[in-house]
Amino acid sequence: MAVLNHKIDFAVVFSVTKANPNGDPLNGNRPRQNYDGYGEVSDVAIKRKIRNRLLDMGEPIFVQSNDKNVDGFNSLKERAEANEALGAAQKSKKNAKEQFAEVACKSWMDVRSFGQVFAFKGEKNKGVSIGIRGPVTIQTATSVDPIDITSMQITKSVNSEPGESKGSDTMGMKHRVDFGLYKFYGSINTQLAEKTGFTYEDALKIKQALVTLFENDASSARPEGSMEVVKVCWWEHNSKLGQYSSAKVHRLLEIKKLSEEPKKVEDYEIIVHDLEGLKVEVIDGL
């Protein structure tokens, strides 16, 4: 498979309806907001969902969450130590770090996509500290308009321990975004792709993961159907450096309000403008 030889930019528009897309642990797990009231979803959360979708597609992933673990390893260190080729590369007397990075990129798709810092201690990994920069970068998602957050007080209806007299005395809070339309942008850099071995086939898998971003991602905070990918815009340049800057390409996506108080996706018009010589693929969510 050939290494990616042309720059790619992309944008994703998704909706949130009565769900918490990304809780802030420093603020009682309320949906993230900036100081202007616009909702946010961190780039880390988006990458987590992409990794989960790639796992569902059968791709080898290094950073696996506990609830999506498919290989039985309980830590990144265990997963790295189980890779014999990685251990052999580390013991090499010549260009050990370069060989380590090459093996890691070949072994796991998320490493060659997003990069990874390997920093472990122990007998098998003495002083390992290797950083890999990945070609796929993703920005924080931001809502098109300020969001309204509803907070609901909840109680439990069962005793946690034997001997408790009643079970509804424990209170909690649950927060949700009533409705919000969010967008985020990303790019794939060819120079870093050459270093990690990221291929065009890998790029197409990333695109498929974006289209199906919230499949198999349901939880109490994000019930099935409450988060939906509306559009994926995929721009492929005709050169390594790209015909236009990523900032200029990302501005081609325009979202207009059709209602003063939007309550659903249909209350917006999504427009993708053209740039001379730049091809764009606009994909509807599933």
CORFEN-V303586 format. One record per residue. N is the residue number from 1. PHI is phi in radians with two decimals (NA if undefined). OMEGA is omega in degrees with one decimal (* if undefined). Layout:
BEGIN
n=N phi=PHI omega=OMEGA
n=N phi=PHI omega=OMEGA
END
This chain:
BEGIN
n=1 phi=NA omega=-176.9
n=2 phi=-1.39 omega=176.1
n=3 phi=-1.18 omega=179.8
n=4 phi=-0.95 omega=-175.2
n=5 phi=-2.05 omega=175.2
n=6 phi=-2.59 omega=-177.4
n=7 phi=-1.18 omega=178.2
n=8 phi=-2.29 omega=171.3
n=9 phi=-2.07 omega=178.1
n=10 phi=-2.63 omega=176.4
n=11 phi=-2.50 omega=179.9
n=12 phi=-2.28 omega=174.8
n=13 phi=-1.98 omega=179.6
n=14 phi=-2.44 omega=-177.9
n=15 phi=-1.96 omega=176.6
n=16 phi=-2.24 omega=-179.9
n=17 phi=-2.26 omega=179.0
n=18 phi=0.91 omega=179.9
n=19 phi=-2.61 omega=175.1
n=20 phi=-1.88 omega=-172.9
n=21 phi=-1.22 omega=-177.5
n=22 phi=-2.90 omega=-177.5
n=23 phi=-1.24 omega=178.8
n=24 phi=-1.74 omega=-177.6
n=25 phi=-1.12 omega=178.6
n=26 phi=-1.51 omega=-178.5
n=27 phi=-2.38 omega=176.9
n=28 phi=1.15 omega=-178.7
n=29 phi=1.12 omega=172.6
n=30 phi=-1.18 omega=175.7
n=31 phi=-0.95 omega=-176.2
n=32 phi=-1.13 omega=176.6
n=33 phi=-2.42 omega=170.7
n=34 phi=-1.56 omega=-174.4
n=35 phi=-1.21 omega=178.2
n=36 phi=-1.63 omega=177.6
n=37 phi=1.59 omega=178.7
n=38 phi=-1.43 omega=179.4
n=39 phi=-1.29 omega=179.8
n=40 phi=-2.38 omega=169.9
n=41 phi=-2.27 omega=-173.0
n=42 phi=-1.16 omega=176.9
n=43 phi=-1.10 omega=178.6
n=44 phi=-1.12 omega=178.7
n=45 phi=-1.12 omega=179.3
n=46 phi=-1.15 omega=178.1
n=47 phi=-1.11 omega=177.1
n=48 phi=-1.06 omega=-179.8
n=49 phi=-1.18 omega=177.5
n=50 phi=-1.13 omega=177.4
n=51 phi=-1.03 omega=179.5
n=52 phi=-1.09 omega=179.6
n=53 phi=-1.19 omega=177.0
n=54 phi=-1.12 omega=175.2
n=55 phi=-1.07 omega=178.5
n=56 phi=-1.08 omega=179.8
n=57 phi=-1.48 omega=177.0
n=58 phi=1.56 omega=-179.3
n=59 phi=-1.46 omega=176.3
n=60 phi=-1.27 omega=-176.5
n=61 phi=-2.17 omega=-179.1
n=62 phi=-1.41 omega=-178.0
n=63 phi=-1.58 omega=179.4
n=64 phi=-1.80 omega=175.9
n=65 phi=-1.32 omega=-176.6
n=66 phi=-1.05 omega=-177.2
n=67 phi=-1.43 omega=177.6
n=68 phi=-2.06 omega=-176.6
n=69 phi=-1.12 omega=-177.7
n=70 phi=-2.06 omega=-176.7
n=71 phi=-2.04 omega=174.9
n=72 phi=1.49 omega=178.9
n=73 phi=-1.40 omega=-174.8
n=74 phi=-1.67 omega=-179.9
n=75 phi=-2.71 omega=176.9
n=76 phi=-1.13 omega=-179.9
n=77 phi=-1.07 omega=178.7
n=78 phi=-1.09 omega=-178.8
n=79 phi=-1.15 omega=179.5
n=80 phi=-1.21 omega=-177.9
n=81 phi=-1.19 omega=179.7
n=82 phi=-1.32 omega=179.3
n=83 phi=-1.53 omega=-175.6
n=84 phi=-1.11 omega=-179.7
n=85 phi=-1.12 omega=178.4
n=86 phi=-1.18 omega=178.0
n=87 phi=-1.13 omega=179.1
n=88 phi=-1.15 omega=179.4
n=89 phi=-1.14 omega=-179.5
n=90 phi=-1.15 omega=-178.4
n=91 phi=-1.46 omega=-178.8
n=92 phi=-1.10 omega=-178.9
n=93 phi=-1.49 omega=-178.1
n=94 phi=-2.26 omega=177.8
n=95 phi=0.94 omega=-175.9
n=96 phi=-1.05 omega=-177.7
n=97 phi=-1.16 omega=178.7
n=98 phi=-1.13 omega=178.5
n=99 phi=-1.16 omega=177.9
n=100 phi=-1.04 omega=-179.0
n=101 phi=-1.10 omega=-179.9
n=102 phi=-1.10 omega=179.6
n=103 phi=-1.14 omega=-179.7
n=104 phi=-1.08 omega=180.0
n=105 phi=-1.16 omega=178.0
n=106 phi=-1.22 omega=-173.5
n=107 phi=-1.40 omega=-172.7
n=108 phi=-2.31 omega=-176.5
n=109 phi=-1.19 omega=-178.8
n=110 phi=-1.20 omega=177.7
n=111 phi=-1.21 omega=-179.6
n=112 phi=-1.34 omega=177.1
n=113 phi=-1.60 omega=-173.1
n=114 phi=-1.79 omega=-174.0
n=115 phi=1.48 omega=-178.2
n=116 phi=-2.94 omega=172.1
n=117 phi=-1.83 omega=176.0
n=118 phi=-1.75 omega=-179.3
n=119 phi=-2.46 omega=-176.6
n=120 phi=-2.17 omega=174.2
n=121 phi=-2.13 omega=178.4
n=122 phi=2.45 omega=-175.6
n=123 phi=-1.11 omega=-176.0
n=124 phi=-1.47 omega=-177.0
n=125 phi=-2.29 omega=-177.8
n=126 phi=-1.27 omega=174.6
n=127 phi=1.14 omega=178.9
n=128 phi=-1.26 omega=175.7
n=129 phi=-2.62 omega=-175.0
n=130 phi=-2.24 omega=177.7
n=131 phi=-1.89 omega=179.4
n=132 phi=-2.10 omega=176.2
n=133 phi=-1.59 omega=-178.7
n=134 phi=-1.71 omega=-177.7
n=135 phi=-1.39 omega=-176.1
n=136 phi=-1.63 omega=177.3
n=137 phi=-2.05 omega=-176.7
n=138 phi=-2.35 omega=179.1
n=139 phi=-1.56 omega=173.7
n=140 phi=-1.11 omega=176.7
n=141 phi=-1.36 omega=-179.6
n=142 phi=-2.33 omega=179.5
n=143 phi=-1.27 omega=-179.3
n=144 phi=-1.21 omega=179.2
n=145 phi=-2.26 omega=173.4
n=146 phi=-0.98 omega=-175.9
n=147 phi=-1.81 omega=172.2
n=148 phi=-1.80 omega=-179.1
n=149 phi=-1.93 omega=175.6
n=150 phi=-1.80 omega=178.4
n=151 phi=-1.95 omega=-176.0
n=152 phi=-2.19 omega=176.7
n=153 phi=-1.47 omega=-177.4
n=154 phi=-2.18 omega=176.9
n=155 phi=-2.27 omega=174.6
n=156 phi=-1.69 omega=-176.0
n=157 phi=-2.08 omega=179.7
n=158 phi=-2.55 omega=178.1
n=159 phi=-1.27 omega=177.3
n=160 phi=-1.41 omega=-177.9
n=161 phi=-2.17 omega=176.3
n=162 phi=-1.13 omega=178.1
n=163 phi=1.65 omega=177.6
n=164 phi=-1.22 omega=-174.8
n=165 phi=-1.34 omega=179.0
n=166 phi=-2.59 omega=-173.4
n=167 phi=-1.88 omega=-174.8
n=168 phi=-1.83 omega=-177.1
n=169 phi=-1.67 omega=179.8
n=170 phi=-1.71 omega=-176.7
n=171 phi=-1.79 omega=174.9
n=172 phi=-2.71 omega=178.7
n=173 phi=-2.20 omega=176.6
n=174 phi=-2.22 omega=-175.3
n=175 phi=-2.09 omega=178.6
n=176 phi=-2.64 omega=170.5
n=177 phi=-1.57 omega=-178.7
n=178 phi=-1.10 omega=172.7
n=179 phi=-2.78 omega=176.2
n=180 phi=-2.74 omega=172.8
n=181 phi=-1.87 omega=-175.3
n=182 phi=-1.99 omega=174.0
n=183 phi=-2.53 omega=172.4
n=184 phi=-2.51 omega=-175.6
n=185 phi=-2.16 omega=176.3
n=186 phi=-2.75 omega=179.9
n=187 phi=-2.56 omega=175.5
n=188 phi=-2.21 omega=-174.0
n=189 phi=-1.60 omega=-175.8
n=190 phi=-1.28 omega=-179.3
n=191 phi=-1.13 omega=176.9
n=192 phi=-1.28 omega=176.1
n=193 phi=-1.09 omega=177.8
n=194 phi=-1.11 omega=-178.2
n=195 phi=-1.28 omega=-176.7
n=196 phi=-1.71 omega=-178.2
n=197 phi=1.41 omega=179.5
n=198 phi=-1.22 omega=-173.7
n=199 phi=-1.84 omega=175.3
n=200 phi=-1.12 omega=176.6
n=201 phi=-1.07 omega=175.8
n=202 phi=-1.10 omega=-179.9
n=203 phi=-1.07 omega=179.2
n=204 phi=-1.15 omega=176.7
n=205 phi=-1.21 omega=174.7
n=206 phi=-1.08 omega=178.8
n=207 phi=-1.06 omega=178.4
n=208 phi=-1.11 omega=177.8
n=209 phi=-1.11 omega=178.8
n=210 phi=-1.15 omega=-179.2
n=211 phi=-1.12 omega=-176.6
n=212 phi=-1.93 omega=-167.4
n=213 phi=-0.98 omega=-173.7
n=214 phi=-1.83 omega=174.2
n=215 phi=-1.25 omega=177.9
n=216 phi=1.05 omega=-176.5
n=217 phi=-2.19 omega=-175.2
n=218 phi=-1.21 omega=175.2
n=219 phi=-2.70 omega=177.4
n=220 phi=-1.05 omega=-179.8
n=221 phi=-1.39 omega=-177.9
n=222 phi=-2.29 omega=-178.5
n=223 phi=-1.03 omega=179.9
n=224 phi=-0.96 omega=178.1
n=225 phi=1.55 omega=-177.8
n=226 phi=-1.45 omega=176.5
n=227 phi=-2.19 omega=-172.1
n=228 phi=-2.44 omega=171.2
n=229 phi=-1.31 omega=-177.8
n=230 phi=-1.62 omega=-179.5
n=231 phi=-2.49 omega=168.4
n=232 phi=-2.15 omega=176.4
n=233 phi=-1.82 omega=-172.9
n=234 phi=-2.25 omega=-178.9
n=235 phi=-1.82 omega=177.0
n=236 phi=-1.99 omega=178.6
n=237 phi=-1.34 omega=-178.9
n=238 phi=-1.81 omega=-179.8
n=239 phi=-2.62 omega=-178.8
n=240 phi=-1.13 omega=-177.9
n=241 phi=-1.48 omega=179.2
n=242 phi=1.58 omega=179.4
n=243 phi=-1.31 omega=-177.6
n=244 phi=-2.39 omega=176.4
n=245 phi=-1.22 omega=179.1
n=246 phi=-1.07 omega=180.0
n=247 phi=-1.05 omega=-179.5
n=248 phi=-1.18 omega=179.3
n=249 phi=-1.17 omega=-178.1
n=250 phi=-1.10 omega=178.8
n=251 phi=-1.25 omega=177.1
n=252 phi=-1.19 omega=177.9
n=253 phi=-1.45 omega=179.5
n=254 phi=-2.20 omega=179.3
n=255 phi=-2.17 omega=-177.5
n=256 phi=-1.92 omega=175.8
n=257 phi=-1.42 omega=174.7
n=258 phi=-1.81 omega=-179.8
n=259 phi=-2.46 omega=179.8
n=260 phi=-1.16 omega=179.4
n=261 phi=-2.23 omega=-177.4
n=262 phi=-1.08 omega=179.5
n=263 phi=-2.18 omega=-178.6
n=264 phi=-2.72 omega=-176.9
n=265 phi=-1.04 omega=-177.2
n=266 phi=-1.15 omega=178.0
n=267 phi=-1.45 omega=177.9
n=268 phi=-2.18 omega=171.0
n=269 phi=-1.99 omega=-178.6
n=270 phi=-1.79 omega=-176.6
n=271 phi=-2.09 omega=175.8
n=272 phi=-2.04 omega=-178.1
n=273 phi=-1.36 omega=-177.4
n=274 phi=-1.85 omega=167.5
n=275 phi=-2.20 omega=-175.1
n=276 phi=-0.99 omega=174.9
n=277 phi=1.42 omega=-178.2
n=278 phi=-1.88 omega=-179.1
n=279 phi=-1.45 omega=177.3
n=280 phi=-2.33 omega=173.4
n=281 phi=-1.99 omega=179.2
n=282 phi=-1.87 omega=-173.7
n=283 phi=-2.01 omega=174.5
n=284 phi=-1.36 omega=174.3
n=285 phi=-1.11 omega=-178.4
n=286 phi=-1.25 omega=*
END
